[in-house]
């Protein structure tokens, strides 16, 4: 069990450090970034600050960083929505994104401030995942229909959209069963968050890094 816990901690720390990869790549490729890429660069920057802030709260102030994660979840949703708003040139989709954000923010403010400010809100997390999954599917459908890229693997949008689809699809099921696992299988929950969630996090930031690196080739 001790080896398992050590292995999980290794993945958690590796997951935290993985946020630096896309930030560095984006800085290197900054001259090639479009508006939507700069939105993701801001998202990655916020993720880094959240990771740093959570460690400060836990190890220096001995405080639970849940409230910080809840705030980041709201900011994350807004920035991802903005990315898709700038990426997909479809009026109906833009209206959908705008309405979703309005409803999400209103519900999040009510839920996080007045009801569950000290716990991760699984309803909001699931709601967020469904929006991102739907947006990524619409984006892939748009890529297939438009056929603007001769080599899809050289397109920045392919790697970034794949990152969102894989990450939020994988985590949605974890969020759905989070409350059940807290009550009936806490150790299994730690195992899943330590290994499954961290692995998805590493994959997510790796694919985002590739997407940033491909911004130059995408415009040739």
C-alpha positions in Angstrom: 0.0 0.0 0.0 2.9 2.4 0.8 4.4 1.8 -2.7 1.0 2.5 -4.2 0.6 5.8 -2.2 4.2 6.9 -3.2 3.4 6.1 -6.9 0.2 8.1 -6.7 2.0 11.1 -5.2 4.6 10.9 -7.9 1.8 11.2 -10.5 0.2 14.0 -8.7 3.4 16.0 -8.6 4.2 15.2 -12.2 0.7 16.3 -13.1 1.3 19.7 -11.4 4.7 20.2 -13.2 3.1 19.3 -16.5 1.3 22.6 -16.5 4.6 24.3 -17.2 5.1 22.5 -20.6 2.4 24.3 -22.6 3.3 27.6 -21.0 6.9 27.3 -22.1 6.0 26.2 -25.6 3.4 29.0 -25.9 6.1 31.5 -24.9 8.5 30.1 -27.6 5.7 30.2 -30.2 4.2 33.5 -29.0 4.7 35.2 -32.4 2.4 32.6 -34.1 -0.4 32.6 -31.5 -3.8 33.6 -32.6 -6.5 35.0 -30.3 -7.8 31.6 -29.4 -4.3 30.3 -28.6 -3.7 33.3 -26.3 -6.9 32.4 -24.5 -5.5 29.0 -23.8 -2.2 30.4 -22.8 -4.1 32.5 -20.2 -5.9 29.3 -19.1 -2.6 27.5 -18.6 -1.2 30.5 -16.7 -4.2 30.4 -14.4 -3.7 26.6 -13.9 -0.1 27.2 -12.9 -1.1 29.9 -10.4 -3.8 27.6 -9.0 -1.3 24.8 -8.5 1.1 27.1 -6.7 -1.7 28.6 -4.7 -3.0 25.2 -3.6 0.4 24.0 -2.4 0.8 27.3 -0.4 -2.6 26.9 1.2 -2.0 23.2 2.1 1.6 23.3 3.3 2.1 26.8 4.6 -1.4 27.9 5.8 -2.6 24.3 6.4 -5.9 25.2 4.7 -8.1 23.2 2.3 -7.7 24.6 -1.2 -11.1 23.5 -2.4 -12.4 27.1 -2.6 -9.5 28.0 -4.9 -10.2 25.0 -7.1 -13.9 26.0 -7.3 -13.0 29.5 -8.4 -10.5 28.1 -11.0 -13.3 25.8 -12.3 -15.4 28.8 -13.1 -12.6 30.7 -14.8 -11.5 27.5 -16.7 -15.0 27.1 -18.1 -15.2 30.7 -19.2 -11.8 30.6 -20.9 -12.5 27.2 -22.7 -15.9 28.6 -23.9 -14.1 31.7 -25.2 -11.6 29.5 -27.0 -14.4 27.6 -28.8 -16.3 30.9 -29.4 -13.3 32.3 -31.2 -12.5 29.0 -33.0 -15.9 27.9 -34.4 -17.4 30.3 -37.0 -21.0 29.3 -36.5 -23.7 31.7 -35.3 -25.8 29.1 -33.7 -22.9 27.6 -31.8 -21.8 31.0 -30.6 -25.3 31.6 -29.2 -25.2 28.2 -27.4 -21.8 29.0 -25.9 -23.0 32.5 -24.7 -26.2 31.1 -23.1 -24.3 28.2 -21.5 -21.8 30.6 -19.9 -24.5 32.8 -18.5 -26.4 29.9 -17.0 -23.2 28.3 -15.7 -21.9 31.5 -14.0 -25.3 32.2 -12.4 -25.6 28.6 -11.1 -22.0 28.5 -10.0 -22.2 31.8 -8.0 -25.4 30.6 -6.2 -24.1 27.0 -5.6 -20.5 27.8 -4.5 -21.3 30.8 -2.3 -24.5 29.9 -0.6 -24.5 26.0 -0.5 -21.3 24.1 -1.2 -18.4 26.5 -1.0 -16.2 24.0 0.8 -16.7 21.0 -1.6 -16.1 20.3 -5.2 -19.4 20.7 -7.0 -19.9 17.5 -9.0 -23.0 18.9 -10.8 -21.0 21.9 -12.1 -18.1 19.7 -13.0 -20.3 17.3 -15.0 -22.1 20.3 -16.6 -18.7 21.7 -17.6 -17.6 18.3 -19.0 -20.7 17.9 -21.1 -20.3 21.4 -22.6 -16.6 20.8 -23.5 -17.3 17.4 -25.0 -20.2 18.8 -27.1 -18.0 21.6 -28.3 -15.1 19.3 -29.2 -17.4 17.1 -31.2 -18.8 20.1 -33.0 -15.3 21.2 -33.7 -14.2 17.9 -35.1 -17.3 17.8 -37.3 -16.4 21.3 -38.6 -12.8 20.2 -39.4 -14.1 17.2 -41.3 -16.6 19.2 -43.3 -14.4 22.2 -44.1 -11.3 20.1 -45.0 -9.0 23.1 -44.7 -6.0 21.1 -43.6 -4.1 18.8 -46.0 -2.4 17.1 -43.0 -4.7 17.1 -40.0 -1.7 16.1 -37.7 0.0 19.4 -38.6 -3.1 21.4 -37.5 -3.0 23.0 -34.0 -6.7 22.7 -33.6 -6.6 18.9 -33.9 -4.2 18.5 -30.9 -5.9 21.1 -28.7 -9.4 19.7 -29.4 -8.2 16.2 -28.8 -6.8 17.3 -25.5 -10.2 18.7 -24.4 -12.2 15.7 -25.6 -9.9 13.1 -23.9 -9.5 15.0 -20.7 -13.2 15.9 -20.1 -14.6 12.6 -21.3 -12.3 10.7 -18.9 -13.0 13.0 -15.9 -16.7 13.2 -16.4 -17.3 9.7 -15.2 -15.0 10.3 -12.2 -17.1 13.3 -11.2 -20.3 11.4 -11.6 -19.3 8.8 -9.1 -17.3 11.1 -6.8 -19.9 11.4 -4.1 -20.6 7.6 -4.1 -16.9 6.8 -3.8 -16.5 9.3 -0.9 -19.2 7.5 1.1 -18.3 3.8 0.2 -14.8 3.6 -1.2 -12.6 6.5 -0.1 -9.3 4.7 -0.8 -10.5 3.9 -4.3 -11.3 7.6 -4.8 -7.7 8.6 -3.8 -6.4 5.9 -6.1 -8.5 7.3 -9.0 -7.6 10.9 -8.4 -3.9 10.1 -7.8 -3.5 7.9 -10.9 -6.4 8.4 -13.3 -7.0 12.1 -13.0 -3.3 12.9 -12.9 -2.6 10.8 -16.0 -5.4 12.6 -17.8 -3.9 15.9 -16.7 -0.5 15.0 -18.1 -2.0 13.8 -21.4 -4.1 17.0 -21.5 -1.1 19.4 -21.1 1.1 17.3 -23.4 -1.5 17.6 -26.2 -2.0 21.3 -25.6 1.8 21.7 -25.8 1.8 20.0 -29.2 -1.0 22.2 -30.3 1.0 25.3 -29.4 4.0 23.9 -31.2 1.9 23.3 -34.3 0.7 26.9 -34.5 3.6 27.8 -36.9 3.0 24.9 -39.2 -0.8 25.4 -39.1 -0.4 28.8 -40.8 1.9 27.7 -43.6 
